[in-house]
Amino acid sequence: MPSAANPEFMRFTAPDASALAAAIASARVKLAAAEASKDAVAIVDQAADLGSMLTTAKQEHEALKLLRSHEQLAGSLTDEEPLAWYWNALATALQYCNNREVAEHYFAKAVNTAQAGGWARIEAMALHHWGRNLVEQGRLSEAESRIEKALSIRERLGERQESSRNALLRIAQLRVAGDA
């Protein structure tokens, strides 16, 4: 029986763990290079990528530590697309470290940053992730609304609709299970 209280219920799982491990190793090198260059945007961009991959690999505590160590730098940036990706990565790490309420603040920052910059792809991603976070809190109507918005953007862009459609189906399953 599906359960909103189970964070694994809607969590993304990498299809190839070996490829993910290799990507993490590569991302560590890229982050180190960005840090050596002292390019703030590149650092935030690479930290977001590595943090996201670590969270996908269920190493969210390491991801959170990494992302928090770059939060002040991220906060100093404006009008940069990697910033929206960073806030989403931080929110997702917080979510899976059982800080779901705190995560909402950062999901909102990701969405607002993406909307301000006109970056629809990350807006959809952040809305989708935010919706999953809300599912885990049992807030199904709010979750459904966020994921429907994500799906609408993805339909307009013509990309990655399956995950949003599946998430909406899972929410429907939770509603049915709740009525049983």
C-alpha positions as CSV (number, residue, x, y, z in Angstrom):
1,M,0.0,0.0,0.0
2,P,1.5,3.4,-0.9
3,S,2.2,5.8,1.9
4,A,3.0,9.5,1.8
5,A,5.0,9.1,5.0
6,N,7.5,6.9,3.1
7,P,10.0,9.3,1.5
8,E,11.1,6.5,-0.9
9,F,7.6,6.3,-2.4
10,M,8.3,9.0,-4.9
11,R,12.1,9.3,-4.8
12,F,14.0,9.1,-8.0
13,T,16.4,6.2,-8.4
14,A,19.3,6.4,-10.8
15,P,18.9,3.7,-13.4
16,D,22.7,3.0,-13.4
17,A,24.4,3.2,-10.0
18,S,27.9,2.7,-11.6
19,A,27.3,5.6,-14.1
20,L,26.1,7.8,-11.2
21,A,29.2,6.9,-9.1
22,A,31.4,7.9,-12.1
23,A,29.5,11.1,-12.6
24,I,30.0,12.0,-8.9
25,A,33.7,11.4,-9.2
26,S,33.8,13.6,-12.3
27,A,31.7,16.3,-10.6
28,R,34.1,16.4,-7.6
29,V,36.9,17.2,-10.0
30,K,34.9,19.9,-11.8
31,L,34.0,21.5,-8.4
32,A,37.6,21.5,-7.3
33,A,38.6,23.2,-10.6
34,A,35.8,25.8,-10.2
35,E,36.9,26.5,-6.7
36,A,40.5,26.9,-7.9
37,S,39.4,29.4,-10.5
38,K,37.5,31.3,-7.9
39,D,34.6,31.8,-10.4
40,A,31.6,32.2,-8.1
41,V,29.0,31.2,-10.7
42,A,31.0,28.1,-11.7
43,I,31.4,27.1,-8.1
44,V,27.7,27.4,-7.4
45,D,26.9,25.5,-10.6
46,Q,29.3,22.7,-9.8
47,A,28.2,22.5,-6.2
48,A,24.6,22.2,-7.3
49,D,25.4,19.4,-9.8
50,L,27.5,17.5,-7.2
51,G,24.9,18.0,-4.5
52,S,22.1,16.8,-6.7
53,M,24.0,13.7,-7.7
54,L,24.9,12.9,-4.1
55,T,21.3,13.2,-3.1
56,T,20.3,10.9,-5.9
57,A,22.9,8.4,-4.6
58,K,21.2,8.6,-1.2
59,Q,24.2,10.5,0.2
60,E,22.0,13.4,1.2
61,H,23.8,14.2,4.4
62,E,27.1,14.7,2.4
63,A,25.1,16.7,-0.2
64,L,23.6,18.9,2.5
65,K,27.0,19.6,4.1
66,L,28.5,20.4,0.7
67,L,25.7,22.7,-0.4
68,R,25.5,24.5,3.0
69,S,29.3,25.2,2.7
70,H,28.5,27.2,-0.5
71,E,25.2,28.8,0.6
72,Q,26.8,32.2,1.4
73,L,28.4,32.3,-2.0
74,A,25.1,31.4,-3.6
75,G,23.3,34.0,-1.6
76,S,25.7,36.7,-3.0
77,L,24.7,35.9,-6.6
78,T,21.7,37.2,-8.5
79,D,20.3,36.7,-12.0
80,E,22.2,33.5,-12.7
81,E,20.5,30.3,-13.8
82,P,22.8,28.0,-11.8
83,L,21.5,29.7,-8.7
84,A,18.0,28.2,-9.3
85,W,19.5,24.8,-9.7
86,Y,21.5,25.3,-6.5
87,W,18.4,26.3,-4.4
88,N,16.6,23.2,-5.8
89,A,19.6,20.9,-4.9
90,L,19.7,22.4,-1.4
91,A,16.0,22.0,-0.9
92,T,16.1,18.4,-2.1
93,A,19.0,17.5,0.2
94,L,17.1,19.1,3.1
95,Q,14.0,17.2,2.1
96,Y,15.7,13.8,2.3
97,C,17.5,14.8,5.6
98,N,14.0,15.1,7.1
99,N,13.9,18.9,7.0
100,R,10.9,19.1,4.8
101,E,9.5,22.3,6.2
102,V,12.8,24.1,5.8
103,A,13.2,22.7,2.3
104,E,10.0,24.5,1.2
105,H,11.7,27.9,1.7
106,Y,14.5,26.8,-0.8
107,F,12.1,25.2,-3.3
108,A,10.3,28.6,-3.3
109,K,13.6,30.4,-3.9
110,A,14.4,28.0,-6.7
111,V,11.0,28.6,-8.4
112,N,11.1,32.4,-7.9
113,T,14.7,32.6,-9.2
114,A,13.7,30.5,-12.2
115,Q,10.6,32.5,-12.9
116,A,12.5,35.8,-12.6
117,G,15.1,34.6,-15.1
118,G,12.6,32.9,-17.5
119,W,14.3,29.5,-17.0
120,A,11.3,27.2,-17.5
121,R,13.2,23.9,-17.3
122,I,14.5,24.5,-13.8
123,E,11.2,26.0,-12.8
124,A,9.4,22.8,-13.8
125,M,12.1,20.7,-12.0
126,A,11.8,22.7,-8.8
127,L,8.0,22.6,-8.8
128,H,8.1,18.8,-9.4
129,H,10.5,18.3,-6.5
130,W,8.6,20.7,-4.3
131,G,5.5,18.6,-5.0
132,R,7.2,15.4,-3.9
133,N,8.3,17.1,-0.7
134,L,4.6,18.1,-0.1
135,V,3.5,14.5,-0.7
136,E,5.8,13.3,2.0
137,Q,4.1,15.8,4.4
138,G,0.7,14.4,3.4
139,R,-0.3,17.7,1.7
140,L,-1.6,16.1,-1.4
141,S,-3.7,18.9,-2.8
142,E,-0.7,21.3,-2.7
143,A,1.6,18.6,-4.1
144,E,-0.8,17.9,-7.0
145,S,-1.0,21.6,-7.8
146,R,2.8,22.0,-7.9
147,I,3.3,18.9,-10.0
148,E,0.5,19.9,-12.4
149,K,2.3,23.2,-13.0
150,A,5.5,21.3,-13.6
151,L,3.8,19.1,-16.1
152,S,2.2,22.0,-17.9
153,I,5.6,23.6,-18.3
154,R,7.2,20.4,-19.4
155,E,4.4,19.9,-22.0
156,R,5.0,23.4,-23.3
157,L,8.8,22.6,-23.5
158,G,8.2,19.1,-24.9
159,E,10.4,17.4,-22.4
160,R,10.4,15.0,-19.4
161,Q,6.7,14.6,-18.9
162,E,6.7,11.0,-17.7
163,S,8.0,11.7,-14.2
164,S,5.3,14.3,-13.6
165,R,2.6,12.1,-15.0
166,N,3.8,9.2,-12.8
167,A,3.9,11.5,-9.7
168,L,0.3,12.6,-10.4
169,L,-0.7,8.9,-10.7
170,R,1.0,8.1,-7.4
171,I,-0.9,11.0,-5.7
172,A,-4.1,9.5,-7.0
173,Q,-3.1,6.2,-5.5
174,L,-2.5,7.8,-2.2
175,R,-5.9,9.4,-2.3
176,V,-7.5,6.1,-3.0
177,A,-5.5,4.4,-0.3
178,G,-6.6,7.1,2.1
179,D,-10.2,6.5,1.3
180,A,-9.9,2.8,1.9
